[in-house]
Amino acid sequence: MGTGPLSPILSNILLEYLDKELECRGLLFMSYADDFAVFAKLQRAAERIMTSVSRYLTDELRMVVNQEKSRSQSKVYPSLIDHG
């Protein structure tokens, strides 16, 4: 997404589709503005979810995933993905 004034609005609209996709997959997640976390019990599962959700964002929603801000975390096992 660009950095213009419409970008946050467009991101939020597109992320509604992601929310629905994560619900369909039965994943536990939380989102705030253009950031979100998807939770898993195991680190390996968190990594698979991150790869899968990143692919969904780029292939289906045509959004850019910020790889520098995105990570899978080993303590609570969220997959944190930032596309802004």
MISEVO-452053 format. One record per residue: x, y, z of N, C-alpha, C, O in turn. Coordinates in pm, 1 decimal. Atoms other than C-alpha are relative to their C-alpha. Last residue first. Layout:
SITE        nc1        nc2        nc3       cac1       cac2       cac3        cc1        cc2        cc3        oc1        oc2        oc3
SITE          X          Y          Z          X          Y          Z          X          Y          Z          X          Y          Z
...
This chain:
SITE        nc1        nc2        nc3       cac1       cac2       cac3        cc1        cc2        cc3        oc1        oc2        oc3
SITE       -9.0     -144.1       15.4      218.5      -85.9      661.0      140.9       50.3       -1.2      163.5      170.7      -13.6
SITE       -7.1      -29.1      142.3      182.1     -459.7      599.7       13.2      148.8      -26.0       10.2      190.5     -141.8
SITE       24.3     -142.1       24.1      259.4     -572.3      949.7       15.7       25.5     -147.5      118.8       -7.6     -206.0
SITE      -18.6      -37.1      138.9      230.9     -935.9     1050.3      -38.2      145.8      -17.2     -146.8      188.4       22.0
SITE       28.2     -142.2       12.2      277.0    -1071.5     1398.2       32.0       43.8     -141.4      144.9       27.3     -187.7
SITE      -60.9      -40.0      126.1      250.4    -1448.9     1412.9      -39.2      144.9      -19.5     -154.9      174.2      -49.8
SITE       80.2      -69.5      100.7      179.4    -1509.1     1777.3       78.9       14.3     -127.8      201.8       19.8     -125.2
SITE       22.2       56.3      131.7      353.3    -1790.2     1961.9      -96.4       78.2      -89.0     -173.8       17.3     -162.8
SITE      145.3       14.5        1.6      330.1    -1662.8     2318.9      -43.9      -62.8     -131.4     -159.3     -103.2     -145.6
SITE       53.7       10.1     -135.9      701.0    -1709.3     2384.1     -150.1      -23.6        2.3     -196.7     -119.2       64.4
SITE       -5.3      130.6      -64.4      844.2    -1801.8     2041.2      -64.6       -7.3      137.8      -93.0     -118.2      183.1
SITE      -61.4      -18.5     -130.6      744.1    -1508.9     1824.0      -10.3     -128.2       80.2     -113.0     -195.9       76.3
SITE       66.7       98.0      -85.7      671.4    -1521.5     1453.8       79.9        0.3      130.0      202.8        6.2      128.2
SITE      -79.3      106.1      -62.3      772.1    -1202.9     1281.7      -91.5     -105.0       63.3     -209.2      -80.5       89.6
SITE       75.9      123.9      -17.1      662.7     -907.9     1071.5       88.6     -107.6       60.0      207.0     -117.2       27.8
SITE       83.5      -12.1     -119.3      815.6     -561.0     1115.7      -75.5     -129.2       31.3     -132.1     -142.7      139.8
SITE      -82.9      -46.5     -111.5     1107.9     -608.4      875.4      -79.3        8.2      129.7      -22.9      -10.1      237.5
SITE      -73.7      112.6      -58.0      895.9     -822.7      640.9       86.3       41.6      118.9      113.9      -40.3      206.6
SITE     -126.8      -55.5      -46.3      650.5     -538.7      575.1       75.2     -109.4       75.0       46.3     -136.9      191.5
SITE      -30.4       38.4     -137.0      379.6     -726.9      385.9      136.8       57.2       34.8      234.4       32.6      -36.0
SITE     -142.5       18.6      -24.7      259.1     -548.5       73.3       18.8      -31.8      147.8      -30.4       40.5      234.5
SITE      -58.3      -90.9      -98.4     -107.2     -594.4      -15.8      148.2      -32.8       16.3      192.2     -143.7      -14.1
SITE      -97.6      -86.4       67.9     -246.1     -753.9     -332.1       57.4      107.0       93.0       79.8      220.9       52.2
SITE       38.7     -139.4      -26.4     -545.8     -893.8     -140.1       93.6      101.8      -64.4       67.9      222.1      -59.9
SITE      144.6      -21.9       10.2     -528.3    -1247.8     -278.3      -39.6      146.9       15.0     -123.4      197.3      -59.7
SITE       60.4       59.4      119.9     -160.3    -1297.6     -357.7     -147.2       35.4      -17.7     -190.3       69.2     -127.9
SITE      -64.9      -42.8      123.6       12.4    -1059.4     -114.2      -70.6      -52.0     -125.1      -87.3       22.0     -222.0
SITE       -2.5     -146.1       13.4     -219.6    -1083.7      184.9       58.0       44.0     -133.9        4.0      133.7     -198.5
SITE      137.3      -45.5       23.3     -292.0    -1454.8      135.7       -2.9      151.7      -21.4      -69.9      200.9     -112.3
SITE       33.6       35.9      137.7       80.7    -1530.0      102.0     -141.2       47.3      -35.4     -164.1       99.0     -144.8
SITE      -76.6      -92.2       85.4      153.6    -1341.2      423.6      -31.4      -25.7     -147.1      -47.9       67.9     -225.3
SITE       70.8     -128.3       -3.6     -128.1    -1536.0      590.4       73.1      103.5      -84.7        9.2      183.9     -152.6
SITE      128.9       11.7       67.3       18.8    -1870.7      481.2      -74.1      133.7       -5.8     -128.7      170.1     -110.0
SITE      -24.2       19.9      143.0      376.6    -1787.2      575.6     -131.0       -0.7      -77.6     -141.9       63.1     -182.4
SITE      -56.3     -123.8       52.3      271.9    -1646.5      912.0       24.6      -10.1     -150.0       -7.4       82.3     -224.8
SITE      108.2      -97.9       10.3       46.2    -1944.6      978.0       53.0      129.7      -59.6      -11.1      188.8     -146.5
SITE       83.3       39.9      114.8      328.9    -2186.8      901.0     -113.2       99.6      -21.7     -144.3      135.3     -135.4
SITE      -76.8      -26.8      122.2      563.8    -1995.8     1135.0      -80.7      -37.2     -124.9      -79.0       35.4     -224.3
SITE       -2.2     -145.7       18.6      305.5    -1990.7     1414.1       73.2       37.2     -128.3       31.0      127.8     -200.1
SITE      132.0      -37.6       51.2      250.2    -2366.0     1368.2       -5.9      150.2      -25.6      -62.9      194.0     -125.6
SITE        5.7       48.8      139.2      624.7    -2427.4     1409.9     -133.9       36.7      -64.7     -137.6       76.5     -181.2
SITE      -78.8      -90.1       83.2      628.7    -2211.1     1721.7       -7.9      -40.4     -147.2      -22.6       44.6     -235.0
SITE     -138.1       40.0       25.3      349.6    -2416.7     1876.8       70.0       99.6      -91.9        7.3      160.3     -178.7
SITE      -57.1       64.8     -118.1       20.7    -2317.0     2040.0      148.6      -30.4      -16.7      223.8      -27.0       80.6
SITE      -11.0      144.5       17.5      -81.5    -2065.2     1774.6       65.0      -58.8      124.4      132.6       12.3      198.7
SITE      -59.6       79.2     -106.3     -194.9    -1703.4     1782.0       -4.9     -149.2      -31.4     -100.4     -200.0      -90.0
SITE       68.2      128.5        9.6     -250.4    -1461.4     1493.8       71.5      -92.6       97.6      194.4     -100.5       96.5
SITE      -75.7      114.1      -51.0     -154.9    -1100.2     1560.9      -88.1     -122.8      -12.7     -207.6     -118.7       16.9
SITE       76.2      110.4      -56.4     -274.9     -793.4     1375.7       94.2     -108.8       46.9      209.5     -115.9        4.4
SITE      -82.9      105.8      -57.9     -160.8     -452.4     1265.2      -89.8     -110.6       52.8     -204.1      -86.1       91.4
SITE      -56.3       80.5      108.0     -339.7     -212.2     1027.0       98.1     -106.0       51.1      175.1     -161.4      -27.3
SITE      -38.8      -84.7      114.4     -578.2      -64.7     1285.2       56.9      -90.1     -109.3      -12.1     -180.4     -156.6
SITE       16.3     -139.3      -39.3     -587.8     -317.0     1568.9       56.1       85.5     -112.1      174.2       76.7     -145.6
SITE      -49.3     -101.5       91.4     -628.5     -687.4     1508.0      -29.4      137.9       56.4     -126.9      158.4      128.7
SITE       47.5     -131.9      -39.0     -661.1     -994.9     1721.8       57.7      100.2      -97.9      167.7       81.5     -150.0
SITE      -75.4     -117.1       43.2     -634.7    -1358.9     1625.4      -57.8      125.6       63.1     -169.5      125.9      114.8
SITE       14.1     -101.8     -102.7     -735.8    -1712.5     1717.2       86.6      118.5      -40.8      206.3      103.2      -64.9
SITE     -118.9      -46.7      -70.7     -759.5    -1919.5     1401.5      -35.0      106.1      103.6     -126.0      186.5       83.7
SITE       11.2       34.9     -141.1    -1066.9    -2114.4     1290.1      118.9       42.9       83.4      147.9      -18.5      186.1
SITE     -105.0       97.5      -31.8     -968.7    -2102.1      923.5       -4.9      -43.7      146.1       65.4     -136.6      185.7
SITE       31.5      123.9       72.7    -1299.7    -1933.9      841.8      101.9     -109.9       30.2       67.2     -227.9       35.2
SITE      114.6       62.0      -67.4    -1231.7    -1675.2     1113.5      -36.2     -132.4      -65.9      -63.4     -230.9        2.7
SITE      -52.4       59.2     -123.5     -888.1    -1606.3      964.2     -110.4      -67.1       80.5      -88.4     -172.2      140.6
SITE      -80.8      116.5       36.1    -1044.0    -1553.7      619.8       52.6      -70.0      124.9       47.0     -192.6      134.1
SITE       93.5      107.0       38.2    -1313.3    -1322.0      758.3       75.0     -128.6      -34.7       30.3     -238.0       -0.3
SITE       71.1       42.5     -121.0    -1053.6    -1108.9      936.6      -93.8     -116.7      -31.0      -99.4     -214.3       43.8
SITE      -91.6       84.3      -75.7     -845.2    -1103.3      617.7      -67.1      -49.9      127.4      -54.8     -167.6      161.4
SITE       -5.8      128.8       70.2    -1140.7     -974.2      416.9       92.8      -96.5       74.3       63.4     -215.5       85.1
SITE      127.4       66.4      -33.0    -1193.8     -699.1      675.8       -5.3     -137.4      -66.4      -55.8     -233.3       -8.1
SITE      -23.2       88.3     -113.5     -824.4     -624.4      626.2     -128.2      -62.9       52.9     -122.8     -161.3      126.7
SITE      -53.2      128.5       45.3     -902.8     -490.0      280.4       19.1      -97.6      115.7        1.2     -218.2       98.9
SITE      103.1       65.3       81.2    -1126.1     -214.7      419.0       47.8     -139.0      -43.5      -25.8     -236.9      -31.6
SITE      104.7       48.4      -89.5     -876.5     -129.1      692.4     -111.2      -70.4      -75.1     -164.9     -170.2      -26.9
SITE      -51.5      114.4      -76.1     -592.4     -108.2      443.3     -107.8      -58.8       89.1     -125.9     -180.4       93.8
SITE        1.7      116.7       89.0     -796.4      115.6      213.1       50.4     -124.7       71.6       -3.4     -233.6       51.9
SITE      140.1       33.4       24.2     -862.0      359.1      496.8       -9.3     -124.3      -87.5      -85.4     -216.3      -57.5
SITE       56.5       63.5     -119.9     -499.8      355.3      611.6     -145.1      -41.6      -19.3     -186.4     -146.0       31.2
SITE      -55.7      131.3      -31.4     -379.8      408.7      251.2      -55.9      -62.1      126.6      -93.9     -179.1      122.9
SITE      101.3      104.5       14.5     -616.3      693.7      165.5       50.1     -137.5       41.6      -30.0     -228.7       62.1
SITE      101.7       -6.3     -105.2     -386.5      961.9      308.8     -108.2     -107.0      -10.8     -173.5     -138.0       88.9
SITE       93.5     -111.6       10.6      -95.6      857.5       86.1     -107.7       -6.8      106.6     -117.3     -106.1      178.8
SITE       -4.2      -76.2     -123.8      177.8      618.4      198.5      -94.3      119.1       -2.3      -88.8      203.5       87.1
SITE      -74.8     -125.3        3.2      115.4      354.5      -61.4       -5.0       71.2      133.0      -63.9       22.8      229.7
SITE       84.6     -116.9        0.0        0.0        0.0        0.0       89.0      123.0        0.0      200.3      120.2       52.6
